[in-house]
Amino acid sequence: MSNLENARCEACHADAPQVSDEELKELMREIPDWTPVTKDNVMMLQREFKFKNFKQALAFTNRVGDLAEEEKHHPELVTEWGKVTVTWWTHAINGLHKNDFIMAAKTDSVLDA
Ligand SMILES: C[C@H](O)[C@H](O)[C@H]1CNC2=NC(N)=NC(=O)C2=N1
């Protein structure tokens, strides 16, 4: 279990720090199944989760949605038959904050629950 999984998100403001290249390297070690992607110049964390059918994909989507509401940090969730693509970034800073890594680790933990 990663340390990130049990951490809590802090309220994010426009002047909150983006993770540095060094921090990014460290934090990625705790969430090895995630990929940093850049869309419209904004760095994000993305992972595809596979399921047997749409119902299971939708149930997972809802559990990640509940997590997001608990932590007040919200992902992009794309739900398809047998697949959910989860993308985390911090809107307030147009980039990656430690909160995104915390939420990625918590998303992974939904699979084990
Ligand atoms: C007030 C509220 O907590 C903020 O607007 C939150 C909501 N959820 C959020 N989610 C994400 N991913 N980034 C944000 O900057 C963000 N801001």
The ligand as a MOL file (V3000), in Angstrom:
LIG
                    3D

  0  0  0     0  0            999 V3000
M  V30 BEGIN CTAB
M  V30 COUNTS 17 18 0 0 0
M  V30 BEGIN ATOM
M  V30 1 C -14.0680 24.6440 -4.1520 0
M  V30 2 C -13.6750 23.3200 -4.7150 0
M  V30 3 O -13.1000 22.4950 -3.7340 0
M  V30 4 C -12.6570 23.5060 -5.8560 0
M  V30 5 O -13.2380 24.2350 -6.9170 0
M  V30 6 C -12.1170 22.1920 -6.3570 0
M  V30 7 C -13.1740 21.2290 -6.8370 0
M  V30 8 N -12.5380 20.0800 -7.4430 0
M  V30 9 C -11.3930 20.1980 -8.1120 0
M  V30 10 N -10.8860 19.1840 -8.7820 0
M  V30 11 C -9.7770 19.2830 -9.4800 0
M  V30 12 N -9.3080 18.2270 -10.1220 0
M  V30 13 N -9.0890 20.4450 -9.5230 0
M  V30 14 C -9.4990 21.5370 -8.8670 0
M  V30 15 O -8.8340 22.5820 -8.9420 0
M  V30 16 C -10.6900 21.4300 -8.0990 0
M  V30 17 N -11.1340 22.4250 -7.3740 0
M  V30 END ATOM
M  V30 BEGIN BOND
M  V30 1 1 1 2
M  V30 2 1 2 3
M  V30 3 1 2 4
M  V30 4 1 4 5
M  V30 5 1 4 6
M  V30 6 1 6 7
M  V30 7 1 6 17
M  V30 8 1 7 8
M  V30 9 1 8 9
M  V30 10 2 9 10
M  V30 11 1 9 16
M  V30 12 1 10 11
M  V30 13 1 11 12
M  V30 14 2 11 13
M  V30 15 1 13 14
M  V30 16 2 14 15
M  V30 17 1 14 16
M  V30 18 2 16 17
M  V30 END BOND
M  V30 END CTAB
M  END
